[in-house]
């Protein structure tokens, strides 16, 4: 939840009013890819990997001139990695930035005990 909140707040903060923010999720084999993209000014220096470092702030500023302290993306990266995933950022060819969060996916069929089904009245 915190990762999505940080990424969406950044997208709103750094893109002009009326900009489009796209959220898309794709399941490919054993991974889930979640894409959050905007059509704002994009990432500094073509997507500098330092944007995930603590206290790093790019040259991009908000419409009101305020800038964050440089912790939001570092927090996102820590949370995603704690869940076995990865996060990456890039500038979109059409303009704007795109963040991709990737998590491992393993389809697990829940085990249902027959006694549980009988107790709930589902099985007869």
Backbone atoms as SQL, in Angstrom:
CREATE TABLE atoms (id INTEGER PRIMARY KEY, chain TEXT, resi INTEGER, resn TEXT, atom TEXT, x REAL, y REAL, z REAL);
INSERT INTO atoms VALUES
  (1, 'A', 1, 'UNK', 'N', 0.827, -1.190, 0.000),
  (2, 'A', 1, 'UNK', 'CA', 0.000, 0.000, 0.000),
  (3, 'A', 1, 'UNK', 'C', 0.875, 1.258, 0.000),
  (4, 'A', 2, 'UNK', 'N', 1.911, 1.257, 0.839),
  (5, 'A', 2, 'UNK', 'CA', 2.782, 2.424, 0.935),
  (6, 'A', 2, 'UNK', 'C', 3.522, 2.680, -0.374),
  (7, 'A', 3, 'UNK', 'N', 3.930, 1.625, -1.054),
  (8, 'A', 3, 'UNK', 'CA', 4.631, 1.769, -2.335),
  (9, 'A', 3, 'UNK', 'C', 3.725, 2.463, -3.349),
  (10, 'A', 4, 'UNK', 'N', 2.484, 1.999, -3.451),
  (11, 'A', 4, 'UNK', 'CA', 1.560, 2.599, -4.404),
  (12, 'A', 4, 'UNK', 'C', 1.257, 4.046, -4.028),
  (13, 'A', 5, 'UNK', 'N', 1.080, 4.300, -2.756),
  (14, 'A', 5, 'UNK', 'CA', 0.825, 5.662, -2.295),
  (15, 'A', 5, 'UNK', 'C', 1.982, 6.591, -2.678),
  (16, 'A', 6, 'UNK', 'N', 3.216, 6.172, -2.408),
  (17, 'A', 6, 'UNK', 'CA', 4.381, 7.005, -2.742),
  (18, 'A', 6, 'UNK', 'C', 4.484, 7.252, -4.243),
  (19, 'A', 7, 'UNK', 'N', 4.328, 6.200, -5.048),
  (20, 'A', 7, 'UNK', 'CA', 4.472, 6.346, -6.498),
  (21, 'A', 7, 'UNK', 'C', 3.361, 7.217, -7.093),
  (22, 'A', 8, 'UNK', 'N', 2.143, 7.022, -6.610),
  (23, 'A', 8, 'UNK', 'CA', 1.039, 7.828, -7.131),
  (24, 'A', 8, 'UNK', 'C', 1.136, 9.278, -6.680),
  (25, 'A', 9, 'UNK', 'N', 1.569, 9.509, -5.445),
  (26, 'A', 9, 'UNK', 'CA', 1.773, 10.882, -4.984),
  (27, 'A', 9, 'UNK', 'C', 2.845, 11.583, -5.823),
  (28, 'A', 10, 'UNK', 'N', 3.925, 10.878, -6.129),
  (29, 'A', 10, 'UNK', 'CA', 4.971, 11.452, -6.980),
  (30, 'A', 10, 'UNK', 'C', 4.428, 11.788, -8.369),
  (31, 'A', 11, 'UNK', 'N', 3.649, 10.872, -8.932),
  (32, 'A', 11, 'UNK', 'CA', 3.101, 11.102, -10.263),
  (33, 'A', 11, 'UNK', 'C', 2.215, 12.350, -10.264),
  (34, 'A', 12, 'UNK', 'N', 1.400, 12.497, -9.240),
  (35, 'A', 12, 'UNK', 'CA', 0.526, 13.667, -9.144),
  (36, 'A', 12, 'UNK', 'C', 1.341, 14.932, -8.902),
  (37, 'A', 13, 'UNK', 'N', 2.336, 14.830, -8.045),
  (38, 'A', 13, 'UNK', 'CA', 3.143, 15.992, -7.666),
  (39, 'A', 13, 'UNK', 'C', 3.996, 16.514, -8.826),
  (40, 'A', 14, 'UNK', 'N', 4.552, 15.629, -9.629),
  (41, 'A', 14, 'UNK', 'CA', 5.517, 16.042, -10.643),
  (42, 'A', 14, 'UNK', 'C', 4.963, 16.131, -12.060),
  (43, 'A', 15, 'UNK', 'N', 3.681, 15.933, -12.246),
  (44, 'A', 15, 'UNK', 'CA', 3.110, 16.075, -13.579),
  (45, 'A', 15, 'UNK', 'C', 2.154, 17.268, -13.596),
  (46, 'A', 16, 'UNK', 'N', 1.993, 17.885, -14.747),
  (47, 'A', 16, 'UNK', 'CA', 1.090, 19.036, -14.839),
  (48, 'A', 16, 'UNK', 'C', -0.365, 18.629, -14.576),
  (49, 'A', 17, 'UNK', 'N', -1.164, 19.584, -14.163),
  (50, 'A', 17, 'UNK', 'CA', -2.588, 19.325, -13.943),
  (51, 'A', 17, 'UNK', 'C', -3.195, 18.763, -15.223),
  (52, 'A', 18, 'UNK', 'N', -4.087, 17.800, -15.064),
  (53, 'A', 18, 'UNK', 'CA', -4.739, 17.186, -16.213),
  (54, 'A', 18, 'UNK', 'C', -3.940, 16.066, -16.856),
  (55, 'A', 19, 'UNK', 'N', -2.785, 15.739, -16.306),
  (56, 'A', 19, 'UNK', 'CA', -1.964, 14.663, -16.857),
  (57, 'A', 19, 'UNK', 'C', -2.640, 13.319, -16.628),
  (58, 'A', 20, 'UNK', 'N', -2.241, 12.367, -17.421),
  (59, 'A', 20, 'UNK', 'CA', -2.773, 11.010, -17.305),
  (60, 'A', 20, 'UNK', 'C', -1.802, 10.134, -16.535),
  (61, 'A', 21, 'UNK', 'N', -2.336, 9.356, -15.602),
  (62, 'A', 21, 'UNK', 'CA', -1.542, 8.374, -14.867),
  (63, 'A', 21, 'UNK', 'C', -2.130, 7.000, -15.191),
  (64, 'A', 22, 'UNK', 'N', -1.293, 6.105, -15.653),
  (65, 'A', 22, 'UNK', 'CA', -1.743, 4.764, -16.034),
  (66, 'A', 22, 'UNK', 'C', -1.221, 3.744, -15.030),
  (67, 'A', 23, 'UNK', 'N', -2.084, 2.816, -14.653),
  (68, 'A', 23, 'UNK', 'CA', -1.696, 1.709, -13.770),
  (69, 'A', 23, 'UNK', 'C', -2.092, 0.431, -14.492),
  (70, 'A', 24, 'UNK', 'N', -1.127, -0.457, -14.624),
  (71, 'A', 24, 'UNK', 'CA', -1.358, -1.697, -15.370),
  (72, 'A', 24, 'UNK', 'C', -0.625, -2.832, -14.671),
  (73, 'A', 25, 'UNK', 'N', -1.253, -3.987, -14.601),
  (74, 'A', 25, 'UNK', 'CA', -0.616, -5.173, -14.022),
  (75, 'A', 25, 'UNK', 'C', -0.659, -6.302, -15.047),
  (76, 'A', 26, 'UNK', 'N', 0.452, -7.018, -15.152),
  (77, 'A', 26, 'UNK', 'CA', 0.572, -8.103, -16.115),
  (78, 'A', 26, 'UNK', 'C', 1.158, -9.314, -15.404),
  (79, 'A', 27, 'UNK', 'N', 0.525, -10.464, -15.588),
  (80, 'A', 27, 'UNK', 'CA', 1.049, -11.719, -15.060),
  (81, 'A', 27, 'UNK', 'C', 1.757, -12.438, -16.191),
  (82, 'A', 28, 'UNK', 'N', 3.056, -12.656, -16.032),
  (83, 'A', 28, 'UNK', 'CA', 3.858, -13.365, -17.027),
  (84, 'A', 28, 'UNK', 'C', 4.582, -14.509, -16.345),
  (85, 'A', 29, 'UNK', 'N', 4.224, -15.712, -16.720),
  (86, 'A', 29, 'UNK', 'CA', 4.840, -16.914, -16.160),
  (87, 'A', 29, 'UNK', 'C', 4.814, -16.877, -14.639),
  (88, 'A', 30, 'UNK', 'N', 5.964, -16.673, -14.020),
  (89, 'A', 30, 'UNK', 'CA', 6.039, -16.731, -12.562),
  (90, 'A', 30, 'UNK', 'C', 6.320, -15.359, -11.945),
  (91, 'A', 31, 'UNK', 'N', 5.909, -14.286, -12.651),
  (92, 'A', 31, 'UNK', 'CA', 6.121, -12.934, -12.138),
  (93, 'A', 31, 'UNK', 'C', 4.899, -12.051, -12.404),
  (94, 'A', 32, 'UNK', 'N', 4.671, -11.130, -11.493),
  (95, 'A', 32, 'UNK', 'CA', 3.657, -10.097, -11.672),
  (96, 'A', 32, 'UNK', 'C', 4.398, -8.784, -11.875),
  (97, 'A', 33, 'UNK', 'N', 4.061, -8.075, -12.944),
  (98, 'A', 33, 'UNK', 'CA', 4.668, -6.783, -13.255),
  (99, 'A', 33, 'UNK', 'C', 3.590, -5.715, -13.113),
  (100, 'A', 34, 'UNK', 'N', 3.834, -4.745, -12.263),
  (101, 'A', 34, 'UNK', 'CA', 2.900, -3.643, -12.056),
  (102, 'A', 34, 'UNK', 'C', 3.572, -2.378, -12.589),
  (103, 'A', 35, 'UNK', 'N', 2.906, -1.713, -13.515),
  (104, 'A', 35, 'UNK', 'CA', 3.452, -0.521, -14.164),
  (105, 'A', 35, 'UNK', 'C', 2.646, 0.702, -13.740),
  (106, 'A', 36, 'UNK', 'N', 3.334, 1.737, -13.312),
  (107, 'A', 36, 'UNK', 'CA', 2.711, 3.020, -13.008),
  (108, 'A', 36, 'UNK', 'C', 3.427, 4.049, -13.862),
  (109, 'A', 37, 'UNK', 'N', 2.678, 4.672, -14.770),
  (110, 'A', 37, 'UNK', 'CA', 3.284, 5.580, -15.742),
  (111, 'A', 37, 'UNK', 'C', 2.526, 6.902, -15.778),
  (112, 'A', 38, 'UNK', 'N', 3.263, 7.960, -16.106),
  (113, 'A', 38, 'UNK', 'CA', 2.642, 9.269, -16.259),
  (114, 'A', 38, 'UNK', 'C', 3.153, 9.914, -17.539),
  (115, 'A', 39, 'UNK', 'N', 2.621, 11.056, -17.869),
  (116, 'A', 39, 'UNK', 'CA', 3.085, 11.764, -19.060),
  (117, 'A', 39, 'UNK', 'C', 3.647, 13.138, -18.692),
  (118, 'A', 40, 'UNK', 'N', 4.329, 13.182, -17.548),
  (119, 'A', 40, 'UNK', 'CA', 4.956, 14.408, -17.075),
  (120, 'A', 40, 'UNK', 'C', 6.326, 14.629, -17.691),
  (121, 'A', 41, 'UNK', 'N', 7.194, 15.357, -16.992),
  (122, 'A', 41, 'UNK', 'CA', 8.512, 15.700, -17.542),
  (123, 'A', 41, 'UNK', 'C', 9.512, 14.546, -17.561),
  (124, 'A', 42, 'UNK', 'N', 9.204, 13.446, -16.920),
  (125, 'A', 42, 'UNK', 'CA', 10.126, 12.310, -16.914),
  (126, 'A', 42, 'UNK', 'C', 11.124, 12.385, -15.779),
  (127, 'A', 43, 'UNK', 'N', 12.061, 11.476, -15.814),
  (128, 'A', 43, 'UNK', 'CA', 13.063, 11.352, -14.755),
  (129, 'A', 43, 'UNK', 'C', 14.295, 12.199, -15.067),
  (130, 'A', 44, 'UNK', 'N', 15.003, 12.634, -14.047),
  (131, 'A', 44, 'UNK', 'CA', 16.212, 13.429, -14.279),
  (132, 'A', 44, 'UNK', 'C', 17.303, 12.605, -14.952),
  (133, 'A', 45, 'UNK', 'N', 18.063, 13.227, -15.789),
  (134, 'A', 45, 'UNK', 'CA', 19.224, 12.607, -16.442),
  (135, 'A', 45, 'UNK', 'C', 18.881, 11.288, -17.120),
  (136, 'A', 46, 'UNK', 'N', 17.689, 11.208, -17.687),
  (137, 'A', 46, 'UNK', 'CA', 17.319, 10.016, -18.428),
  (138, 'A', 46, 'UNK', 'C', 17.064, 8.802, -17.573),
  (139, 'A', 47, 'UNK', 'N', 16.767, 8.966, -16.305),
  (140, 'A', 47, 'UNK', 'CA', 16.435, 7.834, -15.455),
  (141, 'A', 47, 'UNK', 'C', 17.599, 7.400, -14.594),
  (142, 'A', 48, 'UNK', 'N', 18.271, 8.339, -14.001),
  (143, 'A', 48, 'UNK', 'CA', 19.422, 8.087, -13.118),
  (144, 'A', 48, 'UNK', 'C', 19.067, 7.040, -12.053),
  (145, 'A', 49, 'UNK', 'N', 19.830, 5.934, -11.957),
  (146, 'A', 49, 'UNK', 'CA', 19.524, 4.900, -10.961),
  (147, 'A', 49, 'UNK', 'C', 19.634, 5.398, -9.519),
  (148, 'A', 50, 'UNK', 'N', 20.252, 6.568, -9.321),
  (149, 'A', 50, 'UNK', 'CA', 20.372, 7.100, -7.964),
  (150, 'A', 50, 'UNK', 'C', 19.033, 7.552, -7.393),
  (151, 'A', 51, 'UNK', 'N', 17.988, 7.604, -8.217),
  (152, 'A', 51, 'UNK', 'CA', 16.699, 8.066, -7.696),
  (153, 'A', 51, 'UNK', 'C', 16.181, 7.188, -6.571),
  (154, 'A', 52, 'UNK', 'N', 16.711, 5.973, -6.441),
  (155, 'A', 52, 'UNK', 'CA', 16.291, 5.081, -5.363),
  (156, 'A', 52, 'UNK', 'C', 17.188, 5.196, -4.126),
  (157, 'A', 53, 'UNK', 'N', 18.194, 6.050, -4.179),
  (158, 'A', 53, 'UNK', 'CA', 19.079, 6.249, -3.021),
  (159, 'A', 53, 'UNK', 'C', 18.419, 7.205, -2.031),
  (160, 'A', 54, 'UNK', 'N', 18.672, 6.975, -0.746),
  (161, 'A', 54, 'UNK', 'CA', 18.145, 7.855, 0.296),
  (162, 'A', 54, 'UNK', 'C', 18.664, 9.273, 0.098),
  (163, 'A', 55, 'UNK', 'N', 17.788, 10.213, 0.238),
  (164, 'A', 55, 'UNK', 'CA', 18.053, 11.651, 0.193),
  (165, 'A', 55, 'UNK', 'C', 18.456, 12.176, -1.181),
  (166, 'A', 56, 'UNK', 'N', 18.412, 11.327, -2.213),
  (167, 'A', 56, 'UNK', 'CA', 18.706, 11.821, -3.561),
  (168, 'A', 56, 'UNK', 'C', 17.473, 12.530, -4.100),
  (169, 'A', 57, 'UNK', 'N', 17.681, 13.716, -4.626),
  (170, 'A', 57, 'UNK', 'CA', 16.596, 14.474, -5.255),
  (171, 'A', 57, 'UNK', 'C', 17.073, 14.931, -6.620),
  (172, 'A', 58, 'UNK', 'N', 16.277, 14.664, -7.607),
  (173, 'A', 58, 'UNK', 'CA', 16.625, 15.102, -8.957),
  (174, 'A', 58, 'UNK', 'C', 16.372, 16.591, -9.118),
  (175, 'A', 59, 'UNK', 'N', 16.650, 17.088, -10.283),
  (176, 'A', 59, 'UNK', 'CA', 16.484, 18.515, -10.562),
  (177, 'A', 59, 'UNK', 'C', 15.025, 18.887, -10.790),
  (178, 'A', 60, 'UNK', 'N', 14.171, 17.898, -11.007),
  (179, 'A', 60, 'UNK', 'CA', 12.766, 18.174, -11.279),
  (180, 'A', 60, 'UNK', 'C', 12.094, 18.730, -10.030),
  (181, 'A', 61, 'UNK', 'N', 11.343, 19.794, -10.213),
  (182, 'A', 61, 'UNK', 'CA', 10.605, 20.357, -9.086),
  (183, 'A', 61, 'UNK', 'C', 9.119, 20.331, -9.404),
  (184, 'A', 62, 'UNK', 'N', 8.319, 20.523, -8.388),
  (185, 'A', 62, 'UNK', 'CA', 6.873, 20.493, -8.554),
  (186, 'A', 62, 'UNK', 'C', 6.396, 21.836, -9.076),
  (187, 'A', 63, 'UNK', 'N', 5.132, 21.864, -9.463),
  (188, 'A', 63, 'UNK', 'CA', 4.553, 23.103, -9.983),
  (189, 'A', 63, 'UNK', 'C', 4.594, 24.215, -8.937),
  (190, 'A', 64, 'UNK', 'N', 4.484, 23.851, -7.663),
  (191, 'A', 64, 'UNK', 'CA', 4.503, 24.873, -6.608),
  (192, 'A', 64, 'UNK', 'C', 5.922, 25.134, -6.092),
  (193, 'A', 65, 'UNK', 'N', 6.927, 24.498, -6.707),
  (194, 'A', 65, 'UNK', 'CA', 8.319, 24.748, -6.339),
  (195, 'A', 65, 'UNK', 'C', 8.824, 23.942, -5.158),
  (196, 'A', 66, 'UNK', 'N', 7.941, 23.192, -4.510),
  (197, 'A', 66, 'UNK', 'CA', 8.382, 22.388, -3.361),
  (198, 'A', 66, 'UNK', 'C', 9.020, 21.094, -3.839),
  (199, 'A', 67, 'UNK', 'N', 9.944, 20.603, -3.054),
  (200, 'A', 67, 'UNK', 'CA', 10.595, 19.327, -3.369),
  (201, 'A', 67, 'UNK', 'C', 10.578, 18.452, -2.136),
  (202, 'A', 68, 'UNK', 'N', 10.547, 17.148, -2.354),
  (203, 'A', 68, 'UNK', 'CA', 10.576, 16.216, -1.243),
  (204, 'A', 68, 'UNK', 'C', 11.969, 16.115, -0.654),
  (205, 'A', 69, 'UNK', 'N', 12.093, 15.265, 0.360),
  (206, 'A', 69, 'UNK', 'CA', 13.391, 15.092, 1.019),
  (207, 'A', 69, 'UNK', 'C', 14.201, 13.957, 0.410),
  (208, 'A', 70, 'UNK', 'N', 13.624, 13.230, -0.538),
  (209, 'A', 70, 'UNK', 'CA', 14.377, 12.179, -1.210),
  (210, 'A', 70, 'UNK', 'C', 14.310, 10.831, -0.521),
  (211, 'A', 71, 'UNK', 'N', 13.226, 10.568, 0.180),
  (212, 'A', 71, 'UNK', 'CA', 13.081, 9.277, 0.855),
  (213, 'A', 71, 'UNK', 'C', 12.014, 8.387, 0.228),
  (214, 'A', 72, 'UNK', 'N', 11.056, 8.951, -0.474),
  (215, 'A', 72, 'UNK', 'CA', 9.923, 8.187, -0.989),
  (216, 'A', 72, 'UNK', 'C', 10.308, 6.992, -1.838),
  (217, 'A', 73, 'UNK', 'N', 11.181, 7.193, -2.821),
  (218, 'A', 73, 'UNK', 'CA', 11.552, 6.087, -3.704),
  (219, 'A', 73, 'UNK', 'C', 12.473, 5.087, -3.010),
  (220, 'A', 74, 'UNK', 'N', 13.303, 5.557, -2.083),
  (221, 'A', 74, 'UNK', 'CA', 14.152, 4.639, -1.306),
  (222, 'A', 74, 'UNK', 'C', 13.273, 3.735, -0.438),
  (223, 'A', 75, 'UNK', 'N', 12.219, 4.304, 0.127),
  (224, 'A', 75, 'UNK', 'CA', 11.277, 3.510, 0.926),
  (225, 'A', 75, 'UNK', 'C', 10.576, 2.498, 0.041),
  (226, 'A', 76, 'UNK', 'N', 10.141, 2.929, -1.139),
  (227, 'A', 76, 'UNK', 'CA', 9.497, 2.008, -2.080),
  (228, 'A', 76, 'UNK', 'C', 10.404, 0.818, -2.387),
  (229, 'A', 77, 'UNK', 'N', 11.657, 1.109, -2.700),
  (230, 'A', 77, 'UNK', 'CA', 12.593, 0.044, -3.044),
  (231, 'A', 77, 'UNK', 'C', 12.779, -0.928, -1.869),
  (232, 'A', 78, 'UNK', 'N', 12.916, -0.408, -0.670),
  (233, 'A', 78, 'UNK', 'CA', 13.104, -1.270, 0.509),
  (234, 'A', 78, 'UNK', 'C', 11.899, -2.172, 0.739),
  (235, 'A', 79, 'UNK', 'N', 10.702, -1.616, 0.606),
  (236, 'A', 79, 'UNK', 'CA', 9.485, -2.408, 0.819),
  (237, 'A', 79, 'UNK', 'C', 9.360, -3.490, -0.242),
  (238, 'A', 80, 'UNK', 'N', 9.566, -3.117, -1.493),
  (239, 'A', 80, 'UNK', 'CA', 9.439, -4.083, -2.592),
  (240, 'A', 80, 'UNK', 'C', 10.469, -5.206, -2.425),
  (241, 'A', 81, 'UNK', 'N', 11.702, -4.859, -2.101),
  (242, 'A', 81, 'UNK', 'CA', 12.742, -5.875, -1.922),
  (243, 'A', 81, 'UNK', 'C', 12.443, -6.769, -0.719),
  (244, 'A', 82, 'UNK', 'N', 11.848, -6.213, 0.326),
  (245, 'A', 82, 'UNK', 'CA', 11.493, -7.019, 1.503),
  (246, 'A', 82, 'UNK', 'C', 10.454, -8.087, 1.152),
  (247, 'A', 83, 'UNK', 'N', 9.696, -7.852, 0.076),
  (248, 'A', 83, 'UNK', 'CA', 8.695, -8.819, -0.373),
  (249, 'A', 83, 'UNK', 'C', 9.204, -9.672, -1.529),
  (250, 'A', 84, 'UNK', 'N', 10.522, -9.658, -1.746),
  (251, 'A', 84, 'UNK', 'CA', 11.124, -10.494, -2.777),
  (252, 'A', 84, 'UNK', 'C', 11.009, -9.946, -4.184),
  (253, 'A', 85, 'UNK', 'N', 10.699, -8.668, -4.309),
  (254, 'A', 85, 'UNK', 'CA', 10.520, -8.077, -5.628),
  (255, 'A', 85, 'UNK', 'C', 11.610, -7.101, -6.001),
  (256, 'A', 86, 'UNK', 'N', 11.380, -6.416, -7.107),
  (257, 'A', 86, 'UNK', 'CA', 12.311, -5.391, -7.575),
  (258, 'A', 86, 'UNK', 'C', 11.500, -4.221, -8.128),
  (259, 'A', 87, 'UNK', 'N', 12.139, -3.066, -8.192),
  (260, 'A', 87, 'UNK', 'CA', 11.496, -1.878, -8.750),
  (261, 'A', 87, 'UNK', 'C', 12.497, -1.202, -9.679),
  (262, 'A', 88, 'UNK', 'N', 11.993, -0.719, -10.797),
  (263, 'A', 88, 'UNK', 'CA', 12.840, -0.045, -11.784),
  (264, 'A', 88, 'UNK', 'C', 12.096, 1.173, -12.303),
  (265, 'A', 89, 'UNK', 'N', 12.853, 2.103, -12.851),
  (266, 'A', 89, 'UNK', 'CA', 12.261, 3.314, -13.408),
  (267, 'A', 89, 'UNK', 'C', 12.907, 3.611, -14.750),
  (268, 'A', 90, 'UNK', 'N', 12.122, 4.216, -15.621),
  (269, 'A', 90, 'UNK', 'CA', 12.641, 4.606, -16.924),
  (270, 'A', 90, 'UNK', 'C', 11.825, 5.773, -17.444),
  (271, 'A', 91, 'UNK', 'N', 12.405, 6.492, -18.389),
  (272, 'A', 91, 'UNK', 'CA', 11.657, 7.511, -19.113),
  (273, 'A', 91, 'UNK', 'C', 10.917, 6.833, -20.249),
  (274, 'A', 92, 'UNK', 'N', 9.677, 7.211, -20.443),
  (275, 'A', 92, 'UNK', 'CA', 8.869, 6.656, -21.523),
  (276, 'A', 92, 'UNK', 'C', 9.243, 7.336, -22.844),
  (277, 'A', 93, 'UNK', 'N', 9.247, 6.603, -23.941),
  (278, 'A', 93, 'UNK', 'CA', 9.572, 7.204, -25.242),
  (279, 'A', 93, 'UNK', 'C', 8.615, 8.335, -25.617),
  (280, 'A', 94, 'UNK', 'N', 7.379, 8.254, -25.149),
  (281, 'A', 94, 'UNK', 'CA', 6.368, 9.268, -25.482),
  (282, 'A', 94, 'UNK', 'C', 6.352, 10.413, -24.484),
  (283, 'A', 95, 'UNK', 'N', 7.230, 10.374, -23.491),
  (284, 'A', 95, 'UNK', 'CA', 7.282, 11.401, -22.457),
  (285, 'A', 95, 'UNK', 'C', 6.737, 10.892, -21.143),
  (286, 'A', 96, 'UNK', 'N', 7.308, 11.347, -20.069),
  (287, 'A', 96, 'UNK', 'CA', 6.880, 10.914, -18.752),
  (288, 'A', 96, 'UNK', 'C', 7.765, 9.811, -18.206),
  (289, 'A', 97, 'UNK', 'N', 7.411, 9.365, -17.026),
  (290, 'A', 97, 'UNK', 'CA', 8.175, 8.324, -16.332),
  (291, 'A', 97, 'UNK', 'C', 7.308, 7.080, -16.159),
  (292, 'A', 98, 'UNK', 'N', 7.983, 5.942, -16.052),
  (293, 'A', 98, 'UNK', 'CA', 7.290, 4.685, -15.773),
  (294, 'A', 98, 'UNK', 'C', 8.079, 3.920, -14.728),
  (295, 'A', 99, 'UNK', 'N', 7.375, 3.497, -13.694),
  (296, 'A', 99, 'UNK', 'CA', 7.950, 2.654, -12.651),
  (297, 'A', 99, 'UNK', 'C', 7.362, 1.267, -12.814),
  (298, 'A', 100, 'UNK', 'N', 8.221, 0.261, -12.754),
  (299, 'A', 100, 'UNK', 'CA', 7.780, -1.124, -12.871),
  (300, 'A', 100, 'UNK', 'C', 8.182, -1.870, -11.611),
  (301, 'A', 101, 'UNK', 'N', 7.186, -2.438, -10.966),
  (302, 'A', 101, 'UNK', 'CA', 7.397, -3.251, -9.771),
  (303, 'A', 101, 'UNK', 'C', 7.190, -4.701, -10.191),
  (304, 'A', 102, 'UNK', 'N', 8.128, -5.559, -9.845),
  (305, 'A', 102, 'UNK', 'CA', 8.038, -6.972, -10.207),
  (306, 'A', 102, 'UNK', 'C', 8.100, -7.815, -8.947),
  (307, 'A', 103, 'UNK', 'N', 7.123, -8.715, -8.826),
  (308, 'A', 103, 'UNK', 'CA', 7.074, -9.642, -7.704),
  (309, 'A', 103, 'UNK', 'C', 7.045, -11.064, -8.239),
  (310, 'A', 104, 'UNK', 'N', 7.680, -11.997, -7.529),
  (311, 'A', 104, 'UNK', 'CA', 7.544, -13.403, -7.918),
  (312, 'A', 104, 'UNK', 'C', 6.102, -13.851, -7.688),
  (313, 'A', 105, 'UNK', 'N', 5.624, -14.747, -8.511),
  (314, 'A', 105, 'UNK', 'CA', 4.262, -15.248, -8.395),
  (315, 'A', 105, 'UNK', 'C', 4.289, -16.763, -8.454),
  (316, 'A', 106, 'UNK', 'N', 3.705, -17.348, -7.462),
  (317, 'A', 106, 'UNK', 'CA', 3.580, -18.808, -7.438),
  (318, 'A', 106, 'UNK', 'C', 2.132, -19.132, -7.160),
  (319, 'A', 107, 'UNK', 'N', 1.503, -19.771, -8.110),
  (320, 'A', 107, 'UNK', 'CA', 0.111, -20.126, -7.930),
  (321, 'A', 107, 'UNK', 'C', 0.023, -21.215, -6.875),
  (322, 'A', 108, 'UNK', 'N', -0.678, -20.895, -5.829),
  (323, 'A', 108, 'UNK', 'CA', -0.851, -21.848, -4.737),
  (324, 'A', 108, 'UNK', 'C', -2.335, -22.140, -4.602),
  (325, 'A', 109, 'UNK', 'N', -2.674, -23.379, -4.765),
  (326, 'A', 109, 'UNK', 'CA', -4.057, -23.781, -4.597),
  (327, 'A', 109, 'UNK', 'C', -4.316, -23.986, -3.115),
  (328, 'A', 110, 'UNK', 'N', -5.292, -23.253, -2.570),
  (329, 'A', 110, 'UNK', 'CA', -5.551, -23.413, -1.145),
  (330, 'A', 110, 'UNK', 'C', -6.009, -24.822, -0.832),
  (331, 'A', 111, 'UNK', 'N', -5.527, -25.312, 0.274),
  (332, 'A', 111, 'UNK', 'CA', -5.877, -26.662, 0.699),
  (333, 'A', 111, 'UNK', 'C', -7.119, -26.567, 1.570),
  (334, 'A', 112, 'UNK', 'N', -8.151, -27.254, 1.178),
  (335, 'A', 112, 'UNK', 'CA', -9.405, -27.227, 1.921),
  (336, 'A', 112, 'UNK', 'C', -9.621, -28.618, 2.499),
  (337, 'A', 113, 'UNK', 'N', -9.799, -28.651, 3.760),
  (338, 'A', 113, 'UNK', 'CA', -10.022, -29.922, 4.447),
  (339, 'A', 113, 'UNK', 'C', -11.513, -30.237, 4.384),
  (340, 'A', 114, 'UNK', 'N', -11.835, -31.472, 4.053),
  (341, 'A', 114, 'UNK', 'CA', -13.216, -31.881, 3.908),
  (342, 'A', 114, 'UNK', 'C', -14.021, -31.580, 5.172),
  (343, 'A', 115, 'UNK', 'N', -13.430, -31.769, 6.339),
  (344, 'A', 115, 'UNK', 'CA', -14.146, -31.490, 7.590),
  (345, 'A', 115, 'UNK', 'C', -14.576, -30.022, 7.646),
  (346, 'A', 116, 'UNK', 'N', -13.758, -29.136, 7.167),
  (347, 'A', 116, 'UNK', 'CA', -14.072, -27.706, 7.156),
  (348, 'A', 116, 'UNK', 'C', -15.266, -27.438, 6.245),
  (349, 'A', 117, 'UNK', 'N', -15.289, -28.099, 5.077),
  (350, 'A', 117, 'UNK', 'CA', -16.400, -27.919, 4.157),
  (351, 'A', 117, 'UNK', 'C', -17.700, -28.452, 4.761),
  (352, 'A', 118, 'UNK', 'N', -17.628, -29.584, 5.437),
  (353, 'A', 118, 'UNK', 'CA', -18.810, -30.152, 6.054),
  (354, 'A', 118, 'UNK', 'C', -19.313, -29.271, 7.200),
  (355, 'A', 119, 'UNK', 'N', -18.395, -28.722, 7.953),
  (356, 'A', 119, 'UNK', 'CA', -18.763, -27.872, 9.089),
  (357, 'A', 119, 'UNK', 'C', -19.476, -26.611, 8.619),
  (358, 'A', 120, 'UNK', 'N', -19.076, -26.083, 7.491),
  (359, 'A', 120, 'UNK', 'CA', -19.697, -24.862, 6.982),
  (360, 'A', 120, 'UNK', 'C', -20.949, -25.152, 6.160),
  (361, 'A', 121, 'UNK', 'N', -21.247, -26.418, 5.937),
  (362, 'A', 121, 'UNK', 'CA', -22.434, -26.773, 5.191),
  (363, 'A', 121, 'UNK', 'C', -22.242, -26.771, 3.692),
  (364, 'A', 122, 'UNK', 'N', -21.025, -26.603, 3.216),
  (365, 'A', 122, 'UNK', 'CA', -20.771, -26.576, 1.775),
  (366, 'A', 122, 'UNK', 'C', -20.807, -27.988, 1.202),
  (367, 'A', 123, 'UNK', 'N', -20.235, -28.945, 1.893),
  (368, 'A', 123, 'UNK', 'CA', -20.206, -30.329, 1.402),
  (369, 'A', 123, 'UNK', 'C', -21.308, -31.119, 2.094),
  (370, 'A', 124, 'UNK', 'N', -21.946, -31.976, 1.356),
  (371, 'A', 124, 'UNK', 'CA', -23.023, -32.804, 1.915),
  (372, 'A', 124, 'UNK', 'C', -22.645, -34.247, 1.851);
